[in-house]
Amino acid sequence: MSTAQLDQPIRDALERGGRIDITTKGRKTGEPHRIEIVFHNVGGRLYISGMPGFKRSYIANLAADPHFTFHLKDGVSADLAATARIITDEAERRAVLIPIAQSWKRDDVDIMVESSPLFEVTIDGLAG
């Protein structure tokens, strides 16, 4: 789907956040890998994070190739071309993970800052 044609239901879904799938390209195999994950809209920007504690292949895949497909589902279906920016700066991680931790009712922000996957999503071609 062309991002130039994002209709209001898609824009509304991006505002809400929620459960999606993402498809990354395997860094070793080049094969597509699709997983279910949750995205968040924090201050008008899109982020994907996960629970702390173990490595995720999707982060390694995105480090090798930041282009992926962002699949909206649960009422609004769209496959959107997207680009990931992995966030490693501690201050930026903390600023983003505090509201995510609150939405998950977690009180271990320090652990999340240290070991949760986190990247910002840009929907390719999306004008503000």
PyMOL commands that set and color helices and strands:
alter all, ss='L'
color gray80, all
select helices_A, chain A and resi 3-5+8-16+57-64+90-103+109-115
alter helices_A, ss='H'
color red, helices_A
select strands_A, chain A and resi 18-25+32-42+45-49+67-72+78-86+118-123
alter strands_A, ss='S'
color yellow, strands_A
deselect
rebuild
show_as cartoon
